Amino acid sequence: MGMVTSAQLIAMILQLFKDQYGGSLLNKILWIFRRVIFLMRSWFFDIQYYSISLEELQEALQKWKEYVLDNIQYLPEIFDCDDFAMYFKTWLQSYVMQEMDKPFNGVGVVLGAVLKDGQLLGGHAWNIVLVDVGGVTTIVFVEPQLGELLSTTMRSSDGYEYVLQAVII
């Protein structure tokens, strides 16, 4: 089990932002502006965050799919993406602490946008999880409605692209 401070976590998340703007002065200003807006929108509640192993997360995702996803359904405006993300955050934290008997608070809700084939579909919520891979604490993103990890290019298996805008953890 790894542990990072909130400052380390913020630095890790900011590293995930891809430079989409090029090298001009205006583009550098936009690059800085995007990061400042992210920090203004995000909220980090704890000083230290505990992680789990990638294998433990994958085990938990299997349980999530089997015992939770099979028993809940998407209802627009009632139980939609933000509700799935908040439910997964609470469920994973409880699962790790009860079933794995270890402290864990390295799961949060991500706010952003989702695109399909380059078209903006709208706002979306999903999850961020701190995991240990090869002894290094890293960040992965989970789409709780699918019960899967997003790829490193922030895409789901069904082809949606996720754009990170804020984190609440």
MODELLER restraints for C-alpha pairs under 7 A, 6 or more apart:
rsr = mdl.restraints
at = mdl.atoms
rsr.add(forms.Gaussian(group=physical.xy_distance, feature=features.Distance(at['CA:1:A'], at['CA:50:A']), mean=6.83, stdev=0.5))
rsr.add(forms.Gaussian(group=physical.xy_distance, feature=features.Distance(at['CA:1:A'], at['CA:51:A']), mean=5.64, stdev=0.5))
rsr.add(forms.Gaussian(group=physical.xy_distance, feature=features.Distance(at['CA:1:A'], at['CA:52:A']), mean=5.46, stdev=0.5))
rsr.add(forms.Gaussian(group=physical.xy_distance, feature=features.Distance(at['CA:1:A'], at['CA:53:A']), mean=6.78, stdev=0.5))
rsr.add(forms.Gaussian(group=physical.xy_distance, feature=features.Distance(at['CA:1:A'], at['CA:132:A']), mean=7.00, stdev=0.5))
rsr.add(forms.Gaussian(group=physical.xy_distance, feature=features.Distance(at['CA:2:A'], at['CA:50:A']), mean=5.79, stdev=0.5))
rsr.add(forms.Gaussian(group=physical.xy_distance, feature=features.Distance(at['CA:2:A'], at['CA:51:A']), mean=5.19, stdev=0.5))
rsr.add(forms.Gaussian(group=physical.xy_distance, feature=features.Distance(at['CA:2:A'], at['CA:132:A']), mean=6.48, stdev=0.5))
rsr.add(forms.Gaussian(group=physical.xy_distance, feature=features.Distance(at['CA:2:A'], at['CA:137:A']), mean=6.09, stdev=0.5))
rsr.add(forms.Gaussian(group=physical.xy_distance, feature=features.Distance(at['CA:3:A'], at['CA:48:A']), mean=6.58, stdev=0.5))
rsr.add(forms.Gaussian(group=physical.xy_distance, feature=features.Distance(at['CA:3:A'], at['CA:49:A']), mean=5.44, stdev=0.5))
rsr.add(forms.Gaussian(group=physical.xy_distance, feature=features.Distance(at['CA:3:A'], at['CA:50:A']), mean=4.45, stdev=0.5))
rsr.add(forms.Gaussian(group=physical.xy_distance, feature=features.Distance(at['CA:3:A'], at['CA:51:A']), mean=6.04, stdev=0.5))
rsr.add(forms.Gaussian(group=physical.xy_distance, feature=features.Distance(at['CA:4:A'], at['CA:48:A']), mean=5.67, stdev=0.5))
rsr.add(forms.Gaussian(group=physical.xy_distance, feature=features.Distance(at['CA:4:A'], at['CA:49:A']), mean=5.33, stdev=0.5))
rsr.add(forms.Gaussian(group=physical.xy_distance, feature=features.Distance(at['CA:4:A'], at['CA:50:A']), mean=6.71, stdev=0.5))
rsr.add(forms.Gaussian(group=physical.xy_distance, feature=features.Distance(at['CA:5:A'], at['CA:47:A']), mean=5.51, stdev=0.5))
rsr.add(forms.Gaussian(group=physical.xy_distance, feature=features.Distance(at['CA:5:A'], at['CA:48:A']), mean=4.33, stdev=0.5))
rsr.add(forms.Gaussian(group=physical.xy_distance, feature=features.Distance(at['CA:5:A'], at['CA:49:A']), mean=6.05, stdev=0.5))
rsr.add(forms.Gaussian(group=physical.xy_distance, feature=features.Distance(at['CA:6:A'], at['CA:44:A']), mean=6.65, stdev=0.5))
rsr.add(forms.Gaussian(group=physical.xy_distance, feature=features.Distance(at['CA:6:A'], at['CA:46:A']), mean=6.68, stdev=0.5))
rsr.add(forms.Gaussian(group=physical.xy_distance, feature=features.Distance(at['CA:6:A'], at['CA:47:A']), mean=5.11, stdev=0.5))
rsr.add(forms.Gaussian(group=physical.xy_distance, feature=features.Distance(at['CA:6:A'], at['CA:48:A']), mean=5.85, stdev=0.5))
rsr.add(forms.Gaussian(group=physical.xy_distance, feature=features.Distance(at['CA:6:A'], at['CA:49:A']), mean=6.91, stdev=0.5))
rsr.add(forms.Gaussian(group=physical.xy_distance, feature=features.Distance(at['CA:14:A'], at['CA:35:A']), mean=6.98, stdev=0.5))
rsr.add(forms.Gaussian(group=physical.xy_distance, feature=features.Distance(at['CA:19:A'], at['CA:31:A']), mean=6.73, stdev=0.5))
rsr.add(forms.Gaussian(group=physical.xy_distance, feature=features.Distance(at['CA:21:A'], at['CA:27:A']), mean=4.93, stdev=0.5))
rsr.add(forms.Gaussian(group=physical.xy_distance, feature=features.Distance(at['CA:21:A'], at['CA:31:A']), mean=6.76, stdev=0.5))
rsr.add(forms.Gaussian(group=physical.xy_distance, feature=features.Distance(at['CA:38:A'], at['CA:165:A']), mean=5.73, stdev=0.5))
rsr.add(forms.Gaussian(group=physical.xy_distance, feature=features.Distance(at['CA:38:A'], at['CA:166:A']), mean=5.36, stdev=0.5))
rsr.add(forms.Gaussian(group=physical.xy_distance, feature=features.Distance(at['CA:41:A'], at['CA:166:A']), mean=5.56, stdev=0.5))
rsr.add(forms.Gaussian(group=physical.xy_distance, feature=features.Distance(at['CA:42:A'], at['CA:166:A']), mean=4.84, stdev=0.5))
rsr.add(forms.Gaussian(group=physical.xy_distance, feature=features.Distance(at['CA:42:A'], at['CA:167:A']), mean=4.77, stdev=0.5))
rsr.add(forms.Gaussian(group=physical.xy_distance, feature=features.Distance(at['CA:42:A'], at['CA:168:A']), mean=5.61, stdev=0.5))
rsr.add(forms.Gaussian(group=physical.xy_distance, feature=features.Distance(at['CA:43:A'], at['CA:167:A']), mean=6.34, stdev=0.5))
rsr.add(forms.Gaussian(group=physical.xy_distance, feature=features.Distance(at['CA:43:A'], at['CA:168:A']), mean=4.80, stdev=0.5))
rsr.add(forms.Gaussian(group=physical.xy_distance, feature=features.Distance(at['CA:43:A'], at['CA:169:A']), mean=6.44, stdev=0.5))
rsr.add(forms.Gaussian(group=physical.xy_distance, feature=features.Distance(at['CA:44:A'], at['CA:168:A']), mean=6.06, stdev=0.5))
rsr.add(forms.Gaussian(group=physical.xy_distance, feature=features.Distance(at['CA:44:A'], at['CA:169:A']), mean=5.17, stdev=0.5))
rsr.add(forms.Gaussian(group=physical.xy_distance, feature=features.Distance(at['CA:45:A'], at['CA:169:A']), mean=6.16, stdev=0.5))
rsr.add(forms.Gaussian(group=physical.xy_distance, feature=features.Distance(at['CA:49:A'], at['CA:105:A']), mean=5.73, stdev=0.5))
rsr.add(forms.Gaussian(group=physical.xy_distance, feature=features.Distance(at['CA:49:A'], at['CA:106:A']), mean=5.18, stdev=0.5))
rsr.add(forms.Gaussian(group=physical.xy_distance, feature=features.Distance(at['CA:50:A'], at['CA:103:A']), mean=6.88, stdev=0.5))
rsr.add(forms.Gaussian(group=physical.xy_distance, feature=features.Distance(at['CA:50:A'], at['CA:104:A']), mean=5.10, stdev=0.5))
rsr.add(forms.Gaussian(group=physical.xy_distance, feature=features.Distance(at['CA:50:A'], at['CA:105:A']), mean=5.62, stdev=0.5))
rsr.add(forms.Gaussian(group=physical.xy_distance, feature=features.Distance(at['CA:50:A'], at['CA:106:A']), mean=5.17, stdev=0.5))
rsr.add(forms.Gaussian(group=physical.xy_distance, feature=features.Distance(at['CA:51:A'], at['CA:104:A']), mean=6.29, stdev=0.5))
rsr.add(forms.Gaussian(group=physical.xy_distance, feature=features.Distance(at['CA:51:A'], at['CA:106:A']), mean=5.27, stdev=0.5))
rsr.add(forms.Gaussian(group=physical.xy_distance, feature=features.Distance(at['CA:51:A'], at['CA:130:A']), mean=4.82, stdev=0.5))
rsr.add(forms.Gaussian(group=physical.xy_distance, feature=features.Distance(at['CA:51:A'], at['CA:131:A']), mean=5.04, stdev=0.5))
rsr.add(forms.Gaussian(group=physical.xy_distance, feature=features.Distance(at['CA:51:A'], at['CA:132:A']), mean=6.48, stdev=0.5))
rsr.add(forms.Gaussian(group=physical.xy_distance, feature=features.Distance(at['CA:52:A'], at['CA:130:A']), mean=6.69, stdev=0.5))
rsr.add(forms.Gaussian(group=physical.xy_distance, feature=features.Distance(at['CA:52:A'], at['CA:131:A']), mean=4.90, stdev=0.5))
rsr.add(forms.Gaussian(group=physical.xy_distance, feature=features.Distance(at['CA:52:A'], at['CA:132:A']), mean=5.96, stdev=0.5))
rsr.add(forms.Gaussian(group=physical.xy_distance, feature=features.Distance(at['CA:53:A'], at['CA:131:A']), mean=5.06, stdev=0.5))
rsr.add(forms.Gaussian(group=physical.xy_distance, feature=features.Distance(at['CA:53:A'], at['CA:132:A']), mean=4.55, stdev=0.5))
rsr.add(forms.Gaussian(group=physical.xy_distance, feature=features.Distance(at['CA:53:A'], at['CA:133:A']), mean=6.51, stdev=0.5))
rsr.add(forms.Gaussian(group=physical.xy_distance, feature=features.Distance(at['CA:54:A'], at['CA:131:A']), mean=5.40, stdev=0.5))
rsr.add(forms.Gaussian(group=physical.xy_distance, feature=features.Distance(at['CA:54:A'], at['CA:132:A']), mean=5.94, stdev=0.5))
rsr.add(forms.Gaussian(group=physical.xy_distance, feature=features.Distance(at['CA:54:A'], at['CA:133:A']), mean=6.17, stdev=0.5))
rsr.add(forms.Gaussian(group=physical.xy_distance, feature=features.Distance(at['CA:61:A'], at['CA:147:A']), mean=5.81, stdev=0.5))
rsr.add(forms.Gaussian(group=physical.xy_distance, feature=features.Distance(at['CA:61:A'], at['CA:148:A']), mean=6.93, stdev=0.5))
rsr.add(forms.Gaussian(group=physical.xy_distance, feature=features.Distance(at['CA:64:A'], at['CA:147:A']), mean=6.70, stdev=0.5))
rsr.add(forms.Gaussian(group=physical.xy_distance, feature=features.Distance(at['CA:65:A'], at['CA:147:A']), mean=5.74, stdev=0.5))
rsr.add(forms.Gaussian(group=physical.xy_distance, feature=features.Distance(at['CA:74:A'], at['CA:80:A']), mean=5.53, stdev=0.5))
rsr.add(forms.Gaussian(group=physical.xy_distance, feature=features.Distance(at['CA:81:A'], at['CA:124:A']), mean=6.27, stdev=0.5))
rsr.add(forms.Gaussian(group=physical.xy_distance, feature=features.Distance(at['CA:81:A'], at['CA:125:A']), mean=5.40, stdev=0.5))
rsr.add(forms.Gaussian(group=physical.xy_distance, feature=features.Distance(at['CA:81:A'], at['CA:126:A']), mean=6.93, stdev=0.5))
rsr.add(forms.Gaussian(group=physical.xy_distance, feature=features.Distance(at['CA:82:A'], at['CA:125:A']), mean=5.05, stdev=0.5))
rsr.add(forms.Gaussian(group=physical.xy_distance, feature=features.Distance(at['CA:84:A'], at['CA:144:A']), mean=6.03, stdev=0.5))
rsr.add(forms.Gaussian(group=physical.xy_distance, feature=features.Distance(at['CA:84:A'], at['CA:145:A']), mean=6.34, stdev=0.5))
rsr.add(forms.Gaussian(group=physical.xy_distance, feature=features.Distance(at['CA:85:A'], at['CA:109:A']), mean=5.97, stdev=0.5))
rsr.add(forms.Gaussian(group=physical.xy_distance, feature=features.Distance(at['CA:85:A'], at['CA:125:A']), mean=6.17, stdev=0.5))
rsr.add(forms.Gaussian(group=physical.xy_distance, feature=features.Distance(at['CA:85:A'], at['CA:126:A']), mean=5.07, stdev=0.5))
rsr.add(forms.Gaussian(group=physical.xy_distance, feature=features.Distance(at['CA:85:A'], at['CA:127:A']), mean=5.81, stdev=0.5))
rsr.add(forms.Gaussian(group=physical.xy_distance, feature=features.Distance(at['CA:85:A'], at['CA:144:A']), mean=6.06, stdev=0.5))
rsr.add(forms.Gaussian(group=physical.xy_distance, feature=features.Distance(at['CA:86:A'], at['CA:109:A']), mean=6.55, stdev=0.5))
rsr.add(forms.Gaussian(group=physical.xy_distance, feature=features.Distance(at['CA:88:A'], at['CA:144:A']), mean=6.34, stdev=0.5))
rsr.add(forms.Gaussian(group=physical.xy_distance, feature=features.Distance(at['CA:89:A'], at['CA:107:A']), mean=5.81, stdev=0.5))
rsr.add(forms.Gaussian(group=physical.xy_distance, feature=features.Distance(at['CA:89:A'], at['CA:108:A']), mean=5.88, stdev=0.5))
rsr.add(forms.Gaussian(group=physical.xy_distance, feature=features.Distance(at['CA:89:A'], at['CA:109:A']), mean=6.96, stdev=0.5))
rsr.add(forms.Gaussian(group=physical.xy_distance, feature=features.Distance(at['CA:93:A'], at['CA:104:A']), mean=6.01, stdev=0.5))
rsr.add(forms.Gaussian(group=physical.xy_distance, feature=features.Distance(at['CA:93:A'], at['CA:105:A']), mean=6.20, stdev=0.5))
rsr.add(forms.Gaussian(group=physical.xy_distance, feature=features.Distance(at['CA:96:A'], at['CA:102:A']), mean=6.40, stdev=0.5))
rsr.add(forms.Gaussian(group=physical.xy_distance, feature=features.Distance(at['CA:96:A'], at['CA:104:A']), mean=6.53, stdev=0.5))
rsr.add(forms.Gaussian(group=physical.xy_distance, feature=features.Distance(at['CA:97:A'], at['CA:103:A']), mean=5.60, stdev=0.5))
rsr.add(forms.Gaussian(group=physical.xy_distance, feature=features.Distance(at['CA:97:A'], at['CA:104:A']), mean=6.30, stdev=0.5))
rsr.add(forms.Gaussian(group=physical.xy_distance, feature=features.Distance(at['CA:106:A'], at['CA:129:A']), mean=5.64, stdev=0.5))
rsr.add(forms.Gaussian(group=physical.xy_distance, feature=features.Distance(at['CA:106:A'], at['CA:130:A']), mean=5.07, stdev=0.5))
rsr.add(forms.Gaussian(group=physical.xy_distance, feature=features.Distance(at['CA:107:A'], at['CA:127:A']), mean=6.95, stdev=0.5))
rsr.add(forms.Gaussian(group=physical.xy_distance, feature=features.Distance(at['CA:107:A'], at['CA:128:A']), mean=5.60, stdev=0.5))
rsr.add(forms.Gaussian(group=physical.xy_distance, feature=features.Distance(at['CA:107:A'], at['CA:129:A']), mean=4.45, stdev=0.5))
rsr.add(forms.Gaussian(group=physical.xy_distance, feature=features.Distance(at['CA:107:A'], at['CA:130:A']), mean=6.48, stdev=0.5))
rsr.add(forms.Gaussian(group=physical.xy_distance, feature=features.Distance(at['CA:107:A'], at['CA:169:A']), mean=6.39, stdev=0.5))
rsr.add(forms.Gaussian(group=physical.xy_distance, feature=features.Distance(at['CA:108:A'], at['CA:127:A']), mean=5.62, stdev=0.5))
rsr.add(forms.Gaussian(group=physical.xy_distance, feature=features.Distance(at['CA:108:A'], at['CA:128:A']), mean=5.22, stdev=0.5))
rsr.add(forms.Gaussian(group=physical.xy_distance, feature=features.Distance(at['CA:108:A'], at['CA:129:A']), mean=6.62, stdev=0.5))
rsr.add(forms.Gaussian(group=physical.xy_distance, feature=features.Distance(at['CA:108:A'], at['CA:167:A']), mean=6.95, stdev=0.5))
rsr.add(forms.Gaussian(group=physical.xy_distance, feature=features.Distance(at['CA:108:A'], at['CA:168:A']), mean=5.61, stdev=0.5))
rsr.add(forms.Gaussian(group=physical.xy_distance, feature=features.Distance(at['CA:108:A'], at['CA:169:A']), mean=4.12, stdev=0.5))
rsr.add(forms.Gaussian(group=physical.xy_distance, feature=features.Distance(at['CA:109:A'], at['CA:125:A']), mean=6.73, stdev=0.5))
rsr.add(forms.Gaussian(group=physical.xy_distance, feature=features.Distance(at['CA:109:A'], at['CA:126:A']), mean=5.85, stdev=0.5))
rsr.add(forms.Gaussian(group=physical.xy_distance, feature=features.Distance(at['CA:109:A'], at['CA:127:A']), mean=4.57, stdev=0.5))
rsr.add(forms.Gaussian(group=physical.xy_distance, feature=features.Distance(at['CA:109:A'], at['CA:128:A']), mean=6.09, stdev=0.5))
rsr.add(forms.Gaussian(group=physical.xy_distance, feature=features.Distance(at['CA:109:A'], at['CA:167:A']), mean=5.88, stdev=0.5))
rsr.add(forms.Gaussian(group=physical.xy_distance, feature=features.Distance(at['CA:109:A'], at['CA:168:A']), mean=5.25, stdev=0.5))
rsr.add(forms.Gaussian(group=physical.xy_distance, feature=features.Distance(at['CA:109:A'], at['CA:169:A']), mean=6.34, stdev=0.5))
rsr.add(forms.Gaussian(group=physical.xy_distance, feature=features.Distance(at['CA:110:A'], at['CA:125:A']), mean=5.47, stdev=0.5))
rsr.add(forms.Gaussian(group=physical.xy_distance, feature=features.Distance(at['CA:110:A'], at['CA:126:A']), mean=5.19, stdev=0.5))
rsr.add(forms.Gaussian(group=physical.xy_distance, feature=features.Distance(at['CA:110:A'], at['CA:127:A']), mean=5.26, stdev=0.5))
rsr.add(forms.Gaussian(group=physical.xy_distance, feature=features.Distance(at['CA:110:A'], at['CA:128:A']), mean=6.24, stdev=0.5))
rsr.add(forms.Gaussian(group=physical.xy_distance, feature=features.Distance(at['CA:110:A'], at['CA:164:A']), mean=6.93, stdev=0.5))
rsr.add(forms.Gaussian(group=physical.xy_distance, feature=features.Distance(at['CA:110:A'], at['CA:166:A']), mean=5.84, stdev=0.5))
rsr.add(forms.Gaussian(group=physical.xy_distance, feature=features.Distance(at['CA:110:A'], at['CA:167:A']), mean=4.55, stdev=0.5))
rsr.add(forms.Gaussian(group=physical.xy_distance, feature=features.Distance(at['CA:110:A'], at['CA:168:A']), mean=6.40, stdev=0.5))
rsr.add(forms.Gaussian(group=physical.xy_distance, feature=features.Distance(at['CA:111:A'], at['CA:124:A']), mean=6.02, stdev=0.5))
rsr.add(forms.Gaussian(group=physical.xy_distance, feature=features.Distance(at['CA:111:A'], at['CA:125:A']), mean=4.71, stdev=0.5))
rsr.add(forms.Gaussian(group=physical.xy_distance, feature=features.Distance(at['CA:111:A'], at['CA:126:A']), mean=6.81, stdev=0.5))
rsr.add(forms.Gaussian(group=physical.xy_distance, feature=features.Distance(at['CA:111:A'], at['CA:164:A']), mean=6.48, stdev=0.5))
rsr.add(forms.Gaussian(group=physical.xy_distance, feature=features.Distance(at['CA:111:A'], at['CA:165:A']), mean=5.76, stdev=0.5))
rsr.add(forms.Gaussian(group=physical.xy_distance, feature=features.Distance(at['CA:111:A'], at['CA:166:A']), mean=5.04, stdev=0.5))
rsr.add(forms.Gaussian(group=physical.xy_distance, feature=features.Distance(at['CA:111:A'], at['CA:167:A']), mean=6.13, stdev=0.5))
rsr.add(forms.Gaussian(group=physical.xy_distance, feature=features.Distance(at['CA:112:A'], at['CA:123:A']), mean=5.66, stdev=0.5))
rsr.add(forms.Gaussian(group=physical.xy_distance, feature=features.Distance(at['CA:112:A'], at['CA:124:A']), mean=5.38, stdev=0.5))
rsr.add(forms.Gaussian(group=physical.xy_distance, feature=features.Distance(at['CA:112:A'], at['CA:125:A']), mean=6.30, stdev=0.5))
rsr.add(forms.Gaussian(group=physical.xy_distance, feature=features.Distance(at['CA:112:A'], at['CA:163:A']), mean=5.40, stdev=0.5))
rsr.add(forms.Gaussian(group=physical.xy_distance, feature=features.Distance(at['CA:112:A'], at['CA:164:A']), mean=4.78, stdev=0.5))
rsr.add(forms.Gaussian(group=physical.xy_distance, feature=features.Distance(at['CA:112:A'], at['CA:165:A']), mean=4.57, stdev=0.5))
rsr.add(forms.Gaussian(group=physical.xy_distance, feature=features.Distance(at['CA:112:A'], at['CA:166:A']), mean=6.45, stdev=0.5))
rsr.add(forms.Gaussian(group=physical.xy_distance, feature=features.Distance(at['CA:113:A'], at['CA:122:A']), mean=5.53, stdev=0.5))
rsr.add(forms.Gaussian(group=physical.xy_distance, feature=features.Distance(at['CA:113:A'], at['CA:123:A']), mean=4.31, stdev=0.5))
rsr.add(forms.Gaussian(group=physical.xy_distance, feature=features.Distance(at['CA:113:A'], at['CA:124:A']), mean=5.09, stdev=0.5))
rsr.add(forms.Gaussian(group=physical.xy_distance, feature=features.Distance(at['CA:113:A'], at['CA:162:A']), mean=5.93, stdev=0.5))
rsr.add(forms.Gaussian(group=physical.xy_distance, feature=features.Distance(at['CA:113:A'], at['CA:163:A']), mean=5.07, stdev=0.5))
rsr.add(forms.Gaussian(group=physical.xy_distance, feature=features.Distance(at['CA:113:A'], at['CA:164:A']), mean=6.91, stdev=0.5))
rsr.add(forms.Gaussian(group=physical.xy_distance, feature=features.Distance(at['CA:114:A'], at['CA:120:A']), mean=6.19, stdev=0.5))
rsr.add(forms.Gaussian(group=physical.xy_distance, feature=features.Distance(at['CA:114:A'], at['CA:121:A']), mean=5.75, stdev=0.5))
rsr.add(forms.Gaussian(group=physical.xy_distance, feature=features.Distance(at['CA:114:A'], at['CA:122:A']), mean=5.92, stdev=0.5))
rsr.add(forms.Gaussian(group=physical.xy_distance, feature=features.Distance(at['CA:114:A'], at['CA:123:A']), mean=6.31, stdev=0.5))
rsr.add(forms.Gaussian(group=physical.xy_distance, feature=features.Distance(at['CA:114:A'], at['CA:124:A']), mean=5.98, stdev=0.5))
rsr.add(forms.Gaussian(group=physical.xy_distance, feature=features.Distance(at['CA:114:A'], at['CA:160:A']), mean=6.53, stdev=0.5))
rsr.add(forms.Gaussian(group=physical.xy_distance, feature=features.Distance(at['CA:114:A'], at['CA:161:A']), mean=5.57, stdev=0.5))
rsr.add(forms.Gaussian(group=physical.xy_distance, feature=features.Distance(at['CA:114:A'], at['CA:162:A']), mean=4.70, stdev=0.5))
rsr.add(forms.Gaussian(group=physical.xy_distance, feature=features.Distance(at['CA:114:A'], at['CA:163:A']), mean=6.18, stdev=0.5))
rsr.add(forms.Gaussian(group=physical.xy_distance, feature=features.Distance(at['CA:115:A'], at['CA:121:A']), mean=5.34, stdev=0.5))
rsr.add(forms.Gaussian(group=physical.xy_distance, feature=features.Distance(at['CA:115:A'], at['CA:160:A']), mean=5.71, stdev=0.5))
rsr.add(forms.Gaussian(group=physical.xy_distance, feature=features.Distance(at['CA:115:A'], at['CA:161:A']), mean=5.00, stdev=0.5))
rsr.add(forms.Gaussian(group=physical.xy_distance, feature=features.Distance(at['CA:115:A'], at['CA:162:A']), mean=6.51, stdev=0.5))
rsr.add(forms.Gaussian(group=physical.xy_distance, feature=features.Distance(at['CA:116:A'], at['CA:159:A']), mean=6.70, stdev=0.5))
rsr.add(forms.Gaussian(group=physical.xy_distance, feature=features.Distance(at['CA:116:A'], at['CA:160:A']), mean=4.96, stdev=0.5))
rsr.add(forms.Gaussian(group=physical.xy_distance, feature=features.Distance(at['CA:116:A'], at['CA:161:A']), mean=6.24, stdev=0.5))
rsr.add(forms.Gaussian(group=physical.xy_distance, feature=features.Distance(at['CA:126:A'], at['CA:142:A']), mean=6.28, stdev=0.5))
rsr.add(forms.Gaussian(group=physical.xy_distance, feature=features.Distance(at['CA:126:A'], at['CA:143:A']), mean=5.31, stdev=0.5))
rsr.add(forms.Gaussian(group=physical.xy_distance, feature=features.Distance(at['CA:126:A'], at['CA:144:A']), mean=6.40, stdev=0.5))
rsr.add(forms.Gaussian(group=physical.xy_distance, feature=features.Distance(at['CA:127:A'], at['CA:141:A']), mean=5.56, stdev=0.5))
rsr.add(forms.Gaussian(group=physical.xy_distance, feature=features.Distance(at['CA:127:A'], at['CA:142:A']), mean=5.03, stdev=0.5))
rsr.add(forms.Gaussian(group=physical.xy_distance, feature=features.Distance(at['CA:127:A'], at['CA:143:A']), mean=6.44, stdev=0.5))
rsr.add(forms.Gaussian(group=physical.xy_distance, feature=features.Distance(at['CA:128:A'], at['CA:139:A']), mean=6.75, stdev=0.5))
rsr.add(forms.Gaussian(group=physical.xy_distance, feature=features.Distance(at['CA:128:A'], at['CA:140:A']), mean=5.88, stdev=0.5))
rsr.add(forms.Gaussian(group=physical.xy_distance, feature=features.Distance(at['CA:128:A'], at['CA:141:A']), mean=4.57, stdev=0.5))
rsr.add(forms.Gaussian(group=physical.xy_distance, feature=features.Distance(at['CA:128:A'], at['CA:142:A']), mean=6.26, stdev=0.5))
rsr.add(forms.Gaussian(group=physical.xy_distance, feature=features.Distance(at['CA:129:A'], at['CA:139:A']), mean=5.85, stdev=0.5))
rsr.add(forms.Gaussian(group=physical.xy_distance, feature=features.Distance(at['CA:129:A'], at['CA:140:A']), mean=5.40, stdev=0.5))
rsr.add(forms.Gaussian(group=physical.xy_distance, feature=features.Distance(at['CA:129:A'], at['CA:141:A']), mean=6.13, stdev=0.5))
rsr.add(forms.Gaussian(group=physical.xy_distance, feature=features.Distance(at['CA:130:A'], at['CA:137:A']), mean=6.53, stdev=0.5))
rsr.add(forms.Gaussian(group=physical.xy_distance, feature=features.Distance(at['CA:130:A'], at['CA:138:A']), mean=5.74, stdev=0.5))
rsr.add(forms.Gaussian(group=physical.xy_distance, feature=features.Distance(at['CA:130:A'], at['CA:139:A']), mean=4.85, stdev=0.5))
rsr.add(forms.Gaussian(group=physical.xy_distance, feature=features.Distance(at['CA:130:A'], at['CA:140:A']), mean=6.47, stdev=0.5))
rsr.add(forms.Gaussian(group=physical.xy_distance, feature=features.Distance(at['CA:131:A'], at['CA:137:A']), mean=5.50, stdev=0.5))
rsr.add(forms.Gaussian(group=physical.xy_distance, feature=features.Distance(at['CA:131:A'], at['CA:138:A']), mean=5.44, stdev=0.5))
rsr.add(forms.Gaussian(group=physical.xy_distance, feature=features.Distance(at['CA:131:A'], at['CA:139:A']), mean=6.17, stdev=0.5))
rsr.add(forms.Gaussian(group=physical.xy_distance, feature=features.Distance(at['CA:131:A'], at['CA:140:A']), mean=7.00, stdev=0.5))
rsr.add(forms.Gaussian(group=physical.xy_distance, feature=features.Distance(at['CA:132:A'], at['CA:138:A']), mean=6.09, stdev=0.5))
rsr.add(forms.Gaussian(group=physical.xy_distance, feature=features.Distance(at['CA:140:A'], at['CA:149:A']), mean=6.96, stdev=0.5))
rsr.add(forms.Gaussian(group=physical.xy_distance, feature=features.Distance(at['CA:141:A'], at['CA:149:A']), mean=5.76, stdev=0.5))
rsr.add(forms.Gaussian(group=physical.xy_distance, feature=features.Distance(at['CA:141:A'], at['CA:150:A']), mean=5.50, stdev=0.5))
rsr.add(forms.Gaussian(group=physical.xy_distance, feature=features.Distance(at['CA:142:A'], at['CA:148:A']), mean=5.64, stdev=0.5))
rsr.add(forms.Gaussian(group=physical.xy_distance, feature=features.Distance(at['CA:142:A'], at['CA:149:A']), mean=4.46, stdev=0.5))
rsr.add(forms.Gaussian(group=physical.xy_distance, feature=features.Distance(at['CA:142:A'], at['CA:150:A']), mean=5.72, stdev=0.5))
rsr.add(forms.Gaussian(group=physical.xy_distance, feature=features.Distance(at['CA:143:A'], at['CA:149:A']), mean=6.29, stdev=0.5))
rsr.add(forms.Gaussian(group=physical.xy_distance, feature=features.Distance(at['CA:143:A'], at['CA:150:A']), mean=6.56, stdev=0.5))
rsr.add(forms.Gaussian(group=physical.xy_distance, feature=features.Distance(at['CA:150:A'], at['CA:156:A']), mean=5.06, stdev=0.5))
rsr.add(forms.Gaussian(group=physical.xy_distance, feature=features.Distance(at['CA:154:A'], at['CA:161:A']), mean=5.85, stdev=0.5))
rsr.add(forms.Gaussian(group=physical.xy_distance, feature=features.Distance(at['CA:154:A'], at['CA:162:A']), mean=5.37, stdev=0.5))
rsr.add(forms.Gaussian(group=physical.xy_distance, feature=features.Distance(at['CA:155:A'], at['CA:161:A']), mean=4.52, stdev=0.5))
rsr.add(forms.Gaussian(group=physical.xy_distance, feature=features.Distance(at['CA:155:A'], at['CA:162:A']), mean=6.12, stdev=0.5))
